[in-house]
Structures are given as structure tokens and as C-alpha cells.
Amino acid sequence: MRHNKKKGMKLGTDASHTKAMKKSLVQALFQNDRIKTIESRAKAIRPEVDRVITWAKRGDLHARRLAIAKVGDAELVREIFDKVAQGMWADRQGGYTRILKLGPRKGDAAEIVIIELVTEPVKKKAEPKKAKAKATKVAPVKAEKEEAAPAQEAQAKETAEAEVQAEEEQTDTAAETEKAAE
């Protein structure tokens, strides 16, 4: 009977072989940044890879020793810690790996996948559609009002100038009629 003490997938082998296989897959992933394997193995190593990167983000001696125990190569762990120190995953709060499905293998129809380290920066979450709709409805109205305000001011200035010119013309014509009357 399997109890919760033994976590993770068995992967069809005994415990020592599963442990060795996971360790070599984690090493290969960190060395090459992407590997091609079957889906169950990729899903089995994903939490271990994420855990090692989280330890690297901590950066202390104990975390380094834990990572060396998990990966098995001190030089590779040093490179991982250096990458993290340079800020490779600084803005990411988990989800350091991506699994891309390729399709079934020809011989035994096992699902082949590519597991890779994610290096792109995190994108900000988009606003919900309702908030976007409200924002677009409100924004044009405000924009129209803002655009309309300068246009109305310009019209008011033109009207005032036209009135001033009309008054000047009236005063000029009134002065001319007085001169003509004399």
C-alpha cells in the first residue's frame, strides 16, 4: 500500500532508478535549457527544477547545498545561482518551466514533449473584459469632451473677435457719417 509519505510519480521503475533518472534529467535541463522526453518524466521533474531555482533565488549557503544534493553537480549549481543573481527569474514567482507537446512517439505511442526553462519576462495581467469595455466607453467620451472644449474655446474666441470687429466697423461707419453730415 502506498502512503502519502512517498510522493511523486513512480515512472515504472524502482525508487533508486527513478531518483537517478530524475537527477540526470534535471542536470540535462539546466545544461541545455530544453530537453525532449516523455510527458510523465517531464511532469515528474518540473517541481524539482522549480525548487532548485527557488533555492537559487534565496542564494544562501544552505540553499546551495540543497541544490547540489538535488542536481548532483556543484559547477552546474554555481552557474544556476549566477544566472539567478543576474536577475534571470527575478520578476517571476514560480512557473520557471514550460512543457510543449510534440505528439506520440512512433514505437510505443508515448507522448513526447519538450520541457524548457522560461526566460521571457513576466507580462502584466490584462484588465478584465468588462473593465476594458468600461474604460473604452468612458475614455472616448472624456476624450470627446476634452477635444470639444478647445474647439468650443476657439469658436468662442472667433465669435468674440468677430463681434469686436463688427463694433469697430459700426463705430467707424458712424464716425464717417458724422463727418459726411458736417
Secondary structure by P-SEA (a helix, b strand, c coil): ccccccccccccccaaaaaaaaaaaaaaaaaccbbbbcaaaaaaaaaaaaaaaaaaaaccaaaaaaaaaaaccaaaaaaaaaaaaaccccccccccbbbbbcccccccccbbbbbbbbccccccccccaaaaaaaaaaaaaaaaaaaaaaaaaaaaaaaaaaaaaaaaaaaaaaaaaaaaac
